[in-house]
Amino acid sequence: MEISIYIGTKKYIMKNAFIAHIVTLLLLFTIAMFSFISCTKDQQNEHKGVPLIIIDTDICSSADDLFALEMLYRYEEQGKCRLLGVVVDREGEANARFADVMGTYFGHADVPIGLVRSGINEPRVWIDYANVVNTEGSGGMPMFSHTFSDYLQLPDGWKLYRYLLSVQPDHSVSIISVGFVTCLAQLLTSEADEYSPLNGVELVRKKVKCIYLQGGVFGETVEPDFNFAQGIEFSKTFFRLWPQEVDMVFSPMEVGQGIDYTPEQVIADVSWTDVHPIKQVYMQCDCNTGQRMWDPMPVINAVEGDSLFSLSERGTVQLTDSAVTIFTPLPTGNCRYQLSGDAGWNAYMLEHIRTFNKMRTTY
């Protein structure tokens, strides 16, 4: 008796029924084991919970950093992410203080803060709002509370990265970079310490799932990227050492450029109170300087996924000495970038951001 066995599209003839039966069982067992091993590997390498986020911000220059932070606090309240830490990559205790006030005001005083040291010397400030946190309320009392009393005691940003990454599951952390990459470069060049026996590159390779960066200039325009150009040596180190196994998603300036959240809208959306750090920035400072919602774009992508965005094909990104980002298509590349939306998409994203800013704070 002949028995036909199919493996894929190929047909094999077995003349002995017993042998055919044994071969079939062995094939089924092999397929099952292969599937089990593959699934087990995927389960080990894929973080199943809500996104674990570290945000890296050059706060106290552009106002869009404030909305990026506010949205992360709100996302966490909604159970959509867990904010592990805030890295301030603009030097100065006043900048760390503003990040502290933001976390305290929105009820997330437990989120640790790290501060860059030995970073970029006097980078450009577009809107100088650092002192807004010193605003006085009724009776001459401070309007805003803060948690930390001595900002000299804050850990270096790269050191906070090492601690936070070391205690998280493998391939689980999403980093959002909406400023300079100073602390990230310092992280990548770091050596083993009390937190991990791994050097910085190995630690990132093991723990980070993806990095979402506000930066890069792609398409027909060829020009330097502002964030990368401000500290070009740090930026070159970052691009040279970032592990090719870890995904990078860039949000070019042109993506958020069409999303104009006007000062009048910002102030009106928080009409229920004056005790609000973002509202006070817009009341006390001239924010009508071409501000757009650049920084919320990588935040939304990191927390809500790719569904709200159109992304480029995969490829690699090279940074030149003049801070020009060169994208080269490559199916196995670890880099993608967001594509600009049309007027309808811009309007939708603006209303999405405004929804977060309209939420009342009851802490």
C-alpha positions in Angstrom: 0.0 0.0 0.0 1.3 3.4 -1.0 0.7 6.5 1.2 1.3 10.1 0.1 2.9 12.6 2.5 3.1 16.3 1.7 5.9 18.5 3.1 5.1 22.0 2.0 4.3 21.6 -1.7 6.3 18.4 -2.3 4.8 15.0 -2.4 6.5 11.9 -1.0 5.4 8.3 -1.6 5.7 5.9 1.3 5.1 2.2 0.5 5.1 1.0 4.1 2.2 2.3 6.2 4.0 1.9 9.6 7.1 3.8 8.4 4.8 6.4 6.9 3.0 6.8 10.3 6.3 7.1 12.1 7.7 9.7 9.7 4.4 11.7 10.0 4.7 11.8 13.8 8.3 12.8 13.6 7.5 15.6 11.2 4.6 16.8 13.4 6.8 16.8 16.5 9.5 18.7 14.7 7.1 21.4 13.5 5.5 21.7 17.0 8.9 22.1 18.6 10.0 24.6 16.1 6.9 26.6 16.7 7.3 26.4 20.4 10.9 27.6 20.3 10.0 30.4 18.0 7.1 31.5 20.1 9.1 31.2 23.3 11.9 33.4 21.8 9.4 36.0 20.6 7.7 36.1 24.1 11.1 36.5 25.7 12.0 39.4 23.4 8.7 41.2 23.4 7.5 43.3 26.3 3.8 42.6 26.7 2.8 45.4 29.1 2.1 49.1 28.6 5.0 51.1 27.1 7.8 51.8 29.6 9.0 55.3 28.9 12.0 57.5 29.6 11.7 61.0 28.2 14.8 63.1 27.4 14.0 66.8 27.1 15.7 70.1 26.6 13.0 71.8 28.6 13.0 75.7 29.1 13.6 76.7 25.5 10.6 75.7 23.4 7.1 75.3 24.8 6.4 72.0 23.0 8.4 70.1 25.6 5.8 71.1 28.2 3.0 69.4 26.2 5.1 66.3 25.7 5.5 66.0 29.4 1.9 66.8 30.2 0.7 64.1 27.7 2.9 61.5 29.3 1.5 62.3 32.7 -2.0 62.0 31.4 -1.2 58.8 29.4 0.0 57.2 32.6 -3.1 58.2 34.5 -5.1 56.5 31.8 -3.0 53.3 32.2 -1.5 53.6 28.7 2.1 53.9 29.7 4.5 54.0 32.7 6.8 56.9 32.9 10.1 55.6 34.4 12.1 58.9 34.4 12.7 62.3 33.0 16.2 63.3 31.8 16.9 67.0 31.5 19.5 67.5 28.8 19.8 71.3 29.1 22.3 72.2 31.7 21.2 74.3 34.8 19.3 73.7 38.0 16.6 76.1 36.8 15.7 73.7 34.0 15.6 70.7 36.4 13.5 72.7 38.7 10.9 73.3 36.0 10.8 69.6 35.2 10.3 69.0 39.0 7.4 71.5 39.1 5.8 69.9 36.1 6.0 66.4 37.7 4.8 67.7 41.1 1.9 69.7 39.6 0.6 66.8 37.6 0.8 64.4 40.5 3.9 62.5 39.4 6.5 63.6 42.0 7.7 60.1 42.3 9.2 60.0 38.8 13.0 60.5 39.1 14.8 63.3 37.3 18.3 63.3 36.0 20.3 66.4 34.9 23.0 66.7 32.2 26.4 67.9 33.4 29.4 68.5 31.2 27.0 68.9 28.3 26.4 71.6 25.6 27.8 75.0 26.5 25.0 77.6 26.4 22.8 76.2 23.6 20.3 78.5 22.0 17.2 79.4 24.0 14.1 80.2 22.0 11.7 81.1 24.8 13.3 81.7 28.2 10.6 80.5 30.6 12.7 78.9 33.3 11.8 81.5 36.0 8.0 81.1 35.5 8.1 78.5 38.2 8.9 81.3 40.7 5.5 83.0 40.1 3.8 84.1 43.2 0.2 83.4 43.9 -2.2 85.0 46.3 -0.6 86.4 49.5 2.8 86.4 47.9 3.1 82.6 48.3 4.7 80.5 45.6 2.1 79.5 43.0 3.8 76.1 42.3 5.2 73.4 44.6 8.2 71.3 43.9 9.5 68.0 45.3 13.3 68.3 45.3 15.1 70.7 47.6 18.7 70.3 46.3 19.1 69.9 42.6 22.8 69.4 43.0 21.9 66.0 44.4 20.1 64.9 41.2 22.0 62.1 39.4 23.6 62.8 36.1 21.3 62.0 33.2 23.4 59.2 31.9 23.6 57.6 35.3 19.9 57.7 35.8 19.6 56.0 32.4 21.9 53.2 33.6 19.9 52.7 36.8 16.4 52.7 35.1 17.5 50.4 32.3 19.2 47.9 34.5 16.0 47.1 36.5 13.6 46.7 33.5 12.8 43.6 31.5 14.9 43.0 28.4 13.8 44.8 25.2 11.1 46.7 27.1 12.0 50.4 27.4 11.0 53.1 24.9 13.1 56.2 25.0 11.6 59.5 23.8 14.2 62.1 22.9 12.8 65.6 22.3 16.0 67.6 22.6 19.7 67.0 22.5 21.3 63.6 22.6 24.0 64.6 25.1 23.0 62.2 27.9 22.4 59.4 25.4 25.9 59.8 24.1 27.2 59.8 27.6 25.2 56.6 28.3 26.5 54.9 25.3 30.2 55.6 26.3 29.6 54.6 29.9 31.3 51.5 31.5 30.1 48.9 33.9 29.1 50.2 37.3 27.1 49.3 40.4 23.9 49.1 38.4 25.0 46.8 35.6 28.1 44.8 34.5 27.3 45.9 30.9 28.8 48.9 29.2 26.4 51.5 27.8 26.1 50.0 24.3 25.4 46.5 25.6 22.9 47.9 28.2 20.9 49.7 25.5 21.0 46.7 23.2 19.6 44.5 25.9 17.0 46.8 27.5 15.8 49.3 24.9 13.0 48.3 22.5 12.9 51.5 20.5 13.9 55.2 20.5 11.6 57.9 19.2 13.5 61.1 18.3 12.3 64.6 17.5 14.9 65.3 14.9 16.2 64.7 11.4 15.7 66.3 8.0 14.6 63.9 5.3 13.2 64.1 1.8 14.2 66.7 -0.8 15.5 69.2 1.7 19.1 68.9 2.7 19.9 70.9 5.8 21.3 70.5 9.3 19.1 69.3 12.1 18.9 71.9 14.9 19.0 69.4 17.9 21.9 67.4 16.5 23.8 70.5 15.4 23.8 72.1 18.8 26.1 69.5 20.2 27.5 67.9 17.0 30.3 65.8 18.8 27.7 64.3 21.2 25.4 63.7 18.2 28.1 62.0 16.2 28.9 59.7 19.1 25.3 58.9 19.6 24.8 57.9 15.9 28.1 56.0 15.8 27.4 53.9 18.9 23.6 53.3 18.8 23.1 49.5 18.4 21.8 48.6 15.0 19.6 46.0 16.6 17.5 48.7 18.3 14.8 50.5 16.3 14.9 54.3 15.8 11.8 56.3 14.7 12.5 59.9 13.7 9.9 62.7 13.8 11.2 65.4 11.5 10.4 69.0 12.2 8.1 69.2 9.1 5.7 66.6 10.7 4.8 68.9 13.7 5.2 72.1 11.7 1.6 72.1 10.4 0.2 71.7 14.0 -0.3 75.2 15.3 -1.5 75.4 18.9 -1.9 79.1 19.2 -1.2 81.0 22.5 -4.9 82.1 22.5 -6.1 78.5 22.3 -3.6 77.3 25.0 -4.8 79.9 27.5 -8.5 79.4 26.7 -8.2 75.6 27.0 -7.1 76.1 30.7 -9.7 78.8 31.4 -10.7 77.0 34.6 -7.6 78.2 36.5 -4.5 80.4 36.4 -2.5 77.9 38.5 -1.1 75.9 35.7 2.5 75.9 34.7 1.9 75.7 30.9 -0.8 78.5 31.1 1.6 80.7 33.0 4.3 80.2 30.4 1.9 81.4 27.7 0.7 84.3 29.9 4.1 85.6 30.9 6.2 84.8 27.8 6.0 85.6 24.1 5.2 82.2 22.7 4.0 83.5 19.3 7.4 82.8 17.9 6.5 80.1 15.3 6.0 77.4 18.0 4.6 74.2 16.7 3.7 70.9 18.2 6.9 69.1 17.3 7.7 67.2 20.5 4.2 65.6 21.1 4.7 63.7 17.8 7.2 61.1 19.1 5.3 60.9 22.4 2.1 59.9 20.6 4.0 57.5 18.4 5.7 55.8 21.4 2.6 55.4 23.5 -0.2 54.9 20.9 1.9 53.0 18.3 2.2 53.5 14.5 -1.5 53.6 13.6 -1.8 57.4 13.7 1.2 57.9 11.5 2.5 57.2 8.0 6.1 56.0 8.2 8.9 55.7 5.7 10.3 52.4 4.6 13.1 50.9 6.7 16.6 52.1 6.3 19.7 53.5 7.9 20.5 57.1 9.0 23.9 58.6 8.8 24.8 61.9 10.5 27.4 64.1 8.7 29.8 66.5 10.4 27.5 69.4 9.6 24.5 67.6 11.3 22.8 66.6 8.0 20.8 63.3 8.3 21.1 61.0 5.3 18.5 58.2 5.0 19.4 55.2 2.9 16.6 52.6 2.3 17.5 49.1 3.5 14.9 46.4 4.3 16.9 45.2 7.3 17.6 48.8 8.6 16.6 49.9 12.1 15.5 53.4 11.1 12.2 54.8 10.0 10.8 58.4 10.0 7.3 59.9 10.2 5.9 61.4 7.1 4.0 64.7 7.0 0.2 64.6 7.1 -2.3 66.7 5.2 -4.4 69.5 6.6 -7.0 67.1 7.9 -4.4 65.0 9.8 -2.9 68.2 11.3 -6.3 69.3 12.5 -7.0 65.9 14.1 -3.6 65.8 15.9 -4.1 69.4 17.2 -7.4 68.4 18.7 -5.9 65.3 20.1 -3.2 67.4 21.9 -5.7 69.9 23.1 -7.8 67.2 24.7 -4.9 66.5 27.1 -4.4 70.1 27.9 -8.1 70.7 28.7 -8.1 68.0 31.4 -8.4 69.4 34.9 -5.8 68.8 37.5 -7.2 67.9 40.9 -4.1 67.1 42.9 
